[in-house]
C-alpha cells in the first residue's frame, strides 16, 4: 500500500479510537460534580492550566457537602498529576478527563485519561460536572477531512482548502487574457493563435500551482479536489495532460459558478457540499465493492469470519482487513490447569455458553488472564501481521450486506489460501498437545 493510503488508514484508526472513547465517556455518570473535562489548545501554556487548577482547588475546598468536596478535590489532584507529565502542550493540544464514575454495578471507579488528539483541537475548556463533556471531540470527528478547491475564470485563479467549517485561501493570482473579437483582418488568425497560447499558458500555470499547494512530499495532502469556475477553463484543466495525474484522480466534483475569486470559492463550497459529505461513504462502497467482486470471481483471495481472518493474518496473507466499526466480539486469553494459554473469540450470544470456558481435564472454568475488545486488540496489533486495517459502517447498502452476510469481518488476501488445510494443521497441533 502506498504511503498516502497508509497514512489515511492510520488516521481512520485514530478516528475510530476517538469515537470509541467518546461513547465510553458519554455513558459515564458520576455522583455530584466530580468529573473534570479539561481541554488545552495548541500554543497554550501548561503553566496557565496548572495555575487555574490550583485556584479551582481553593474554591472547591468550600463545597459544603463533604462527600462531593472530597471527590472534587480528588479529581482536581488527579488532573494536576496528569498535567505534570507534560512540560509543554503537544502540537495538537491536550485533552484530559479525570473523575469518579458509577459503574453499571453501582460501584465507584476512577477514570484518568490524557491524550493528544489526532489533529489540532482549537477549544479551551474546563468543566466540573456530573458527566464528561465530549462535544469538542465530536466536532473534531465531523471535520476530519480536508478538501482542495481550484476556482478559475477569465480573470484569474484561486486555490483554497475546506476542513469542516474552516476555509483557507492558499494562493491566488490574476491573469490578463485577450478577449475574443472579430477584428484584425489578415491578422485575425494570429490574434486567435496568441489568444489560444495565452489560455494554454494560463491552464499550465494553474496546473503547476496546484501541485505546489496540494502535493506535499510527493503525497496529495487533501481528501478530494473540487474544480470550479465559469466558462470552460475548469474542464480544460481537468482534461489537460499538464494536470498532475495524482491530483486528477482526486477530482470529486466539477461545478459551474457565476463568479471567480472568493465569491466563487464560497459558491463552490455550497454546490459541492453533498459530494463532500459522501466522500467517506464512496471510499467505503469502493472497498466493499472490491471485496464482493473477488467473491463473485471466485478468486479465493478473500476470507470472512473471525477464525479465517485470524488464520490469514497469521499466515501473512491478509493484505487489507475490513472490519465493521461496531463489531461486538470479545477476545479472551485463558489459562488451563496445565498452564497453557488458550485464546477464544466470542460474540455476546456465544458468551452465554459457559462450556467453552471449561478446562477439558478438570471440568472447571479456566483462569481468565485477559479479557477485552477484539476490535481494540486488532487496532493495536494489525501492523504486526503486515496488514492494513479499514473500518466500515453499515450505512451503505454494501456495508449493510457485509455486516449481515459476512459477520462484519473479512480480509482481501495477497494470495489464495486453503483454509481447510490450515484447519487440519491446527487440529493436528491439538492432537499433538493432547498426547
C-alpha positions in Angstrom: 0.0 0.0 0.0 1.3 3.4 -0.9 2.2 5.8 1.9 -0.6 8.3 1.5 -3.2 5.5 1.7 -1.4 4.0 4.7 -1.4 7.4 6.4 -5.1 7.8 5.6 -5.8 4.3 7.1 -3.9 5.1 10.3 -5.8 8.4 10.6 -9.1 6.4 10.2 -8.0 4.1 13.1 -7.2 7.2 15.2 -10.7 8.5 14.4 -12.2 5.1 15.3 -10.4 5.1 18.7 -11.7 8.6 19.5 -15.2 7.5 18.5 -15.0 4.6 21.0 -13.6 6.9 23.7 -16.5 9.4 23.2 -19.0 6.5 23.5 -17.4 5.4 26.8 -17.1 8.9 28.2 -20.7 9.8 27.3 -22.1 6.8 29.0 -20.2 7.6 32.2 -22.0 9.3 35.1 -20.8 10.4 38.5 -22.1 11.4 41.9 -22.1 15.1 42.4 -19.9 17.3 40.2 -16.6 15.5 40.4 -16.0 14.7 36.7 -13.4 17.0 35.2 -13.2 17.8 31.4 -10.1 19.8 30.5 -9.0 20.8 27.0 -5.9 22.9 26.4 -5.5 24.1 22.8 -2.1 24.1 21.0 0.2 27.0 21.7 -1.5 27.5 25.2 0.7 27.1 28.3 0.6 24.1 30.7 1.5 26.6 33.5 -1.7 28.6 32.9 -3.8 25.5 33.2 -1.9 24.4 36.3 -2.5 27.9 37.9 -6.2 27.7 37.1 -6.4 24.2 38.7 -4.7 25.5 41.8 -7.3 28.3 42.1 -10.1 25.8 41.5 -8.7 23.6 44.3 -9.0 26.6 46.6 -12.6 27.2 45.5 -13.6 23.5 45.8 -12.4 23.4 49.4 -15.5 25.5 50.3 -18.0 23.0 48.9 -20.5 22.2 51.8 -21.2 18.5 51.0 -18.3 16.6 52.5 -18.6 13.6 50.0 -18.8 15.9 47.0 -16.0 18.1 48.3 -13.6 15.2 48.7 -14.4 13.7 45.3 -14.0 17.1 43.5 -10.6 17.7 45.3 -9.5 14.2 44.4 -10.4 14.7 40.7 -8.6 18.1 40.6 -5.5 16.4 42.2 -5.6 13.6 39.6 -5.8 16.2 36.8 -2.9 18.1 38.3 -0.8 14.9 38.3 -1.7 14.3 34.7 -0.6 17.8 33.7 2.8 17.2 35.4 3.5 14.6 32.7 3.7 17.4 30.1 6.4 20.1 30.0 4.5 21.8 27.2 1.2 21.4 25.4 1.6 18.9 22.5 1.3 20.2 18.9 -2.3 19.2 18.6 -3.4 20.3 22.1 -4.1 18.2 25.2 -7.3 16.5 26.4 -7.7 15.4 30.0 -10.7 13.6 31.6 -10.5 12.7 35.3 -13.1 11.8 37.9 -15.0 9.1 39.7 -17.8 7.3 37.8 -20.5 5.0 39.0 -20.3 1.7 37.1 -23.4 -0.3 36.0 -22.9 -2.5 39.1 -23.2 0.7 41.2 -19.6 0.7 42.2 -17.3 3.8 42.1 -14.4 3.7 39.7 -11.7 6.3 39.0 -11.1 7.4 35.4 -7.9 9.2 34.4 -7.4 9.8 30.7 -5.0 12.2 29.0 -4.0 12.2 25.3 -3.1 14.4 22.3 -5.8 14.4 19.7 -5.1 13.2 16.1 -5.4 16.8 14.8 -5.4 20.3 16.4 -8.2 21.0 18.8 -8.9 24.7 18.9 -11.1 24.7 22.0 -10.3 25.8 25.5 -12.4 24.1 28.1 -12.5 23.4 31.9 -15.7 21.9 33.3 -16.5 20.2 36.6 -19.8 18.3 36.2 -21.7 15.0 36.8 -20.7 13.9 33.3 -17.8 14.3 30.9 -18.1 16.8 28.1 -17.1 15.4 24.7 -18.7 18.0 22.3 -15.3 19.3 21.2 -14.1 15.8 20.4 -17.2 15.1 18.4 -16.6 18.3 16.4 -13.1 17.1 15.7 -14.5 14.0 14.1 -17.0 15.8 12.0 -14.4 18.0 10.3 -11.7 15.4 9.9 -11.2 15.6 6.1 -9.6 18.4 4.1 -10.7 19.2 0.6 -8.9 21.3 -2.1 -10.7 23.9 -4.3 -9.4 25.4 -7.6 -11.6 28.3 -8.8 -10.6 29.6 -12.3 -12.2 32.0 -14.7 -11.0 34.5 -17.3 -9.6 36.9 -14.6 -7.5 34.6 -12.5 -7.4 31.6 -10.2 -7.8 30.9 -6.5 -6.6 27.8 -4.6 -8.2 27.1 -1.2 -9.0 24.3 1.3 -12.0 23.4 3.4 -11.8 21.4 6.5 -15.1 21.1 8.5 -16.3 24.7 8.5 -12.8 26.2 8.3 -11.9 27.6 4.9 -8.4 28.8 3.9 -7.2 30.6 0.8 -3.7 29.2 0.0 -2.9 31.2 -3.1 -4.5 33.4 -5.9 -3.3 35.2 -8.9 -4.8 37.3 -11.7 -4.4 36.9 -15.4 -5.0 39.2 -18.4 -6.4 37.1 -21.3 -7.2 38.7 -24.6 -10.9 38.6 -25.4 -12.4 37.0 -28.5 -13.1 39.6 -31.2 -13.7 39.6 -35.0 -11.3 42.4 -35.8 -7.8 42.2 -37.2 -8.4 41.4 -40.8 -5.4 39.4 -42.1 -4.1 39.2 -38.5 -7.2 37.6 -37.1 -5.6 34.2 -37.2 -2.5 35.4 -35.5 -4.7 37.0 -32.7 -6.6 33.8 -32.3 -3.3 31.8 -32.0 -1.9 34.3 -29.4 -5.2 34.1 -27.5 -5.0 30.2 -27.6 -1.4 30.3 -26.5 -2.2 32.6 -23.5 -5.1 30.4 -22.4 -2.8 27.3 -22.7 -0.1 29.1 -20.6 -2.8 30.0 -18.0 -4.0 26.4 -17.7 -0.4 25.3 -17.4 0.3 27.8 -14.6 -2.8 26.7 -12.7 -1.7 23.0 -13.0 1.8 23.9 -11.7 0.5 26.0 -8.8 -2.0 23.1 -7.9 1.0 20.8 -7.4 2.7 23.3 -5.2 -0.4 23.7 -3.0 -1.9 20.2 -3.0 1.1 17.9 -3.0 3.5 17.7 -0.1 6.5 15.3 0.0 5.1 13.6 -3.2 1.7 12.9 -1.5 -1.6 14.6 -2.2 -2.5 16.4 1.0 -6.3 16.6 0.6 -9.0 14.0 0.5 -10.6 15.3 -2.7 -10.4 18.2 -5.1 -13.3 20.4 -6.4 -12.8 22.3 -9.7 -15.0 25.3 -10.1 -15.3 28.3 -12.4 -17.2 29.9 -15.2 -16.6 29.1 -18.9 -14.5 26.1 -19.9 -11.3 26.6 -18.0 -12.1 24.1 -15.3 -12.8 21.4 -17.9 -9.7 22.3 -19.9 -7.7 21.8 -16.7 -9.4 18.5 -15.8 -8.7 17.0 -19.3 -5.3 18.5 -19.7 -2.1 16.4 -19.7 -0.4 19.2 -17.8 -2.7 18.5 -14.8 -0.8 16.1 -12.4 -2.3 12.6 -12.6 -2.2 12.3 -8.7 -4.4 15.4 -8.4 -6.6 14.4 -11.4 -7.5 11.1 -9.7 -8.6 13.1 -6.6 -11.2 15.3 -8.5 -14.5 14.5 -7.0 -16.7 17.3 -8.4 -16.6 19.9 -11.2 -19.1 22.8 -10.6 -20.2 25.9 -12.5 -20.0 29.1 -10.5 -21.0 32.6 -11.6 -18.1 34.4 -10.0 -14.3 34.0 -9.7 -12.2 34.6 -6.6 -13.5 34.4 -3.1 -17.2 34.7 -4.0 -16.7 31.8 -6.4 -15.0 29.8 -3.6 -18.0 30.3 -1.3 -20.4 29.3 -4.1 -18.4 26.2 -4.9 -18.4 25.1 -1.3 -22.2 25.3 -1.2 -22.6 23.5 -4.6 -20.2 20.7 -3.6 -21.5 20.2 0.0 -23.4 17.0 -0.7 -20.5 15.3 -2.6 -18.0 16.3 0.2 -20.2 14.7 2.9 -20.3 11.5 0.9 -16.6 11.0 0.3 -16.0 8.6 3.1 -19.2 6.8 2.0 -17.9 6.5 -1.6 -14.5 5.1 -0.4 -16.3 2.6 1.8 -18.6 1.4 -1.1 -15.5 1.1 -3.3 -13.6 -1.1 -0.8 -16.5 -3.4 -0.1 -17.3 -3.5 -3.8 -13.8 -4.8 -4.5 -14.3 -7.5 -1.8 -17.6 -8.6 -3.4 -16.0 -8.6 -6.8 -13.3 -11.0 -5.6 -16.1 -13.3 -4.2 -18.0 -13.2 -7.5 -14.9 -14.1 -9.5 -14.2 -16.9 -7.1 -10.6 -15.9 -6.9 -10.1 -17.4 -3.4 -8.4 -14.1 -2.4 -10.9 -13.2 0.3 -11.9 -14.6 3.6 -14.6 -13.8 6.2 -15.4 -14.5 9.8 -13.1 -14.1 12.9 -11.4 -17.5 12.6 -10.5 -17.5 8.9 -9.4 -13.8 9.1 -7.1 -14.6 12.0 -5.6 -17.6 10.2 -5.0 -15.4 7.1 -3.3 -12.8 9.3 -1.1 -15.4 11.0 -0.1 -16.8 7.6 0.9 -13.2 6.5 -1.7 -13.5 3.6 -4.1 -10.7 4.8 -3.4 -7.5 2.8 -6.4 -5.4 3.9 -8.6 -6.2 6.9 -12.2 -5.0 6.5 -14.0 -4.7 9.8 -17.3 -3.3 10.9 -16.6 -0.4 13.3 -19.1 -1.6 15.9 -18.2 -5.3 15.8 -19.1 -6.7 19.2 -16.6 -9.5 19.7 -14.6 -10.2 22.9 -11.1 -11.6 23.0 -10.4 -14.0 25.9 -7.0 -15.1 27.0 -7.5 -18.1 29.2 -5.1 -20.5 31.1 -5.9 -24.2 31.6 -4.8 -26.4 34.5 -1.6 -27.4 32.6 -0.6 -23.7 32.4 -1.2 -23.5 28.6 -2.7 -20.3 27.3 -5.8 -20.5 25.1 -7.3 -17.6 23.1 -11.0 -17.5 22.3 -13.2 -15.0 20.5 -16.9 -14.7 21.3 -19.9 -12.6 20.5 -22.3 -11.6 23.3 -24.6 -14.6 22.4 -21.8 -17.1 22.4 -20.6 -15.9 25.8 -23.7 -17.3 27.4 -22.4 -20.8 26.6 -20.0 -21.4 29.5 -19.0 -24.8 28.3 -16.3 -23.4 26.0 -14.6 -21.8 29.1 -14.3 -25.1 30.8 -11.0 -26.9 31.2 -11.2 -30.3 29.4 -9.1 -32.0 32.1 -10.8 -30.7 35.3 -14.2 -29.6 34.1 -13.7 -26.3 36.0 -13.7 -22.9 34.4 -10.3 -21.8 33.1 -8.5 -18.8 34.6 -9.1 -15.5 32.7 -5.7 -13.9 32.0 -7.1 -11.1 29.9 -10.4 -10.1 28.5 -11.0 -7.2 26.2 -12.5 -5.9 22.9 -11.3 -7.8 19.9 -11.5 -4.6 17.8 -9.2 -2.7 20.2 -6.7 -5.6 20.1 -6.9 -5.6 16.3 -6.3 -1.8 16.1 -3.2 -2.1 18.2 -1.8 -5.3 16.6 -2.8 -5.3 12.8 0.6 -3.9 11.7 2.5 -6.9 13.3 0.8 -9.1 10.7 1.8 -6.9 7.7 -1.8 -6.0 7.1 -3.8 -2.7 6.6 -6.9 -2.1 8.6 -10.1 -0.4 7.2 -13.2 0.2 9.4 -16.5 0.3 7.6 -20.1 1.2 8.7 -23.4 -0.4 7.9 -24.9 2.7 6.5 -24.3 1.9 2.8 -26.2 -1.0 1.2 -22.8 -2.7 0.6 -21.8 -2.1 4.2 -25.1 -3.5 5.5 -24.7 -6.6 3.3 -21.1 -7.1 4.6 -22.2 -6.9 8.2 -25.3 -9.1 7.9 -24.0 -11.6 5.4 -20.3 -11.9 6.3 -20.4 -11.2 10.1 -18.7 -7.8 9.7 -15.1 -9.0 9.4 -13.1 -10.3 6.5 -10.0 -9.6 4.5 -8.6 -9.2 1.0 -5.8 -11.6 0.6 -2.4 -11.3 -1.1 -2.7 -14.8 -2.5 -5.1 -17.8 -2.3 -5.2 -19.7 1.0 -6.5 -23.2 1.6 -8.3 -22.7 4.9 -9.3 -26.4 5.2 -5.7 -27.4 5.1 -4.9 -24.7 7.7 -7.7 -26.1 9.9 -6.3 -29.6 9.5 -2.8 -28.4 10.6 -4.2 -26.7 13.7 -6.2 -29.9 14.5 -3.0 -31.9 14.2 -1.4 -29.5 16.6 -4.3 -30.0 19.1 -3.8 -33.8 18.9 -0.1 -33.3 19.5 -0.9 -31.3 22.6 -3.4 -33.9 23.8 -0.7 -36.6 23.9 
